[in-house]
């Protein structure tokens, strides 16, 4: 297990970005939001990339961002996009450069968090139908992670504290 970095994976709405900020603050590490890194490099928003270039283009940009942000670096907490785990190459990059933590949540919790977010191109305006369908397709996609933490009914602070506690045991 490699704890040079912490990489948060999980379905959209599981709390990756919020929890990453809290972990980074507690450890004195930097936080990297992979979607922000992609948008900066591509000079376009994620919805613009999906609409203009398509999902395959976006997925390659995601791989490029993982390489750029993780390889040869340490002391970072990286919040990935929900689909970053779909490519085998991405999973290998994550595992080779950090402690991978999968955040999960119930369908109801995810819907509550994402249903009114216009920046979710895979939901196509119908979160109630799209979320369960995508979750079913990805149900084993996060199994490669070192740790798995359910965020349902929990505060981001308690989740961050749990992860930091586990990481500190590895770092000691």
N, C-alpha and C positions, 0 to 999 in steps of 0.2 A: 504494500500500500504506500502510495506516494503522497505526502501531505505538503509538498512544496506550494501547491495551490489548492484551493477548494473550488470544485466545479458543481454548481447546482443545476440539476436537470429535473424535468417534470413537465406535465401537461400545462397548457396555459391556465393562468388563474390559481396556481398552487402556491404562489407567494415567492417565487425565485428572486425577483428584483428587490422586493422589500427586505427579505431575509438576508440577501447578499450584502445590502448596505449595512445592516446591523452587525453581521459577522465581521465585515471589514473594519468597522468602527471598534469592535471589541478586541480584535487582534492587532489593530494598527496596520492593517494591510490595505492595499488599494482595491477598489471595486471596479470590475469591468462588466458592462452590460453588452452582451454580444450583439443584440439588435442595434444598439446605438453605434457600436463599432462598424457594423455593416452599413448603416445609414450614412455615417461619416465618409467611409471609403467610397461608397457608391454615389454619394451626393443625391440620394433619393430616399424617401420613406419606404418602409416595408410594404405598405399597400401599393405604393407606386411601382415598386419592383415586381410585385406579383402581377399587377395589372399590365405593366408595360413589357416586362421581360419574361414573365412566367415563373412558375414554381421551380423548375429545374435550374434556371439561372440563379434564383435566390438561394437554393440549396448549395450551389457551388460557391457563392459569395459567403455563405455561412461556414463552409469548410475553410475557405481562405482566411476568414476572420479568426477561426479557432487556431489555425497555424500561427497567424500573426500575433495573437494575444497570449497564447499558452506556451508554445515551444521555446525553450531556453529561458523562461521567466519563472519567477517565484514570488511568493508573498502577495498573491492576488486571490480575490474571490470573484469567480466568473459566473454570472447569471446567463444561462443559455436560453435560446428560444425553445419552445415546446417540441419542435420537430428536429432539433439539432441531433438527436439520438438516432434518427432514421438511417443515416449512412454509417456503414461499418467503419469507414475511415475516421469519421468524427468520434465514434466511440473509442477507437484506438488512441487518437490524439488525447482525448480526455483522460483515459486510464493511464497513459504514459506520462502525463504531466500534472496530475493532481489526484486528490481524494474526491471521488465522485459521490455526491449525495442526491438521491432522488426524493423530491417532495411530491407527495400525493395528496389528494383531497376527494371528498365525495362529489358525485355529479351535481348535487344540489348546491354545494359550496362553490364549485367552479362556475355554475350558471349564475349564481348570485354575484360573483366577482367579474364576469366577462360579458354578460348578456347585453349590456348597453355600451360596450366599447367598440367604436367604429374602426379601430385599428387592428382588427382581427380578420384578415382576409380569408382564412379558411372557414369562418363561420357563415359566410355568405348571407348575412342578415337574419339567420334563423338559428340562434344559439341553442334553443331547446331541442332541436332535432340534430344539429351538427355535433354538439358536445358528446352525447352518448355514443354516436356513430364513430367519431374519431377516437374516443377513449377505447372502444371495443377493438378498433384496428391497431391501436398502440398498446394494448394491455400488457404485453411482455417487453415493450421497447425500452423500458427503464430498468429491467432486471439486472443489467450488467453493473449497476452502481454498487459501491462499497457499502453504503448505508441507505436506508429507506425510512422516511419519516412522514407520517400522516399529519397534515396541517389542519384538518377539519376541526373546527371548534377551538382552535388554539390561537394565541396571540403570536405575532411575528417575533416578539421579544423572547417568548418561551422556546420557540423553535430555534432561534439563533443561539440562545444559551445552551440548549441541548447539543447542538452541533459543535459549538466552541468547546464545551466540556469534553466531547469525544475527541476532537482534534488535539486538544492540549495533552491528552493521554498518549496520543501517537507521537507528538512532538517532543515529549519529555524523554 
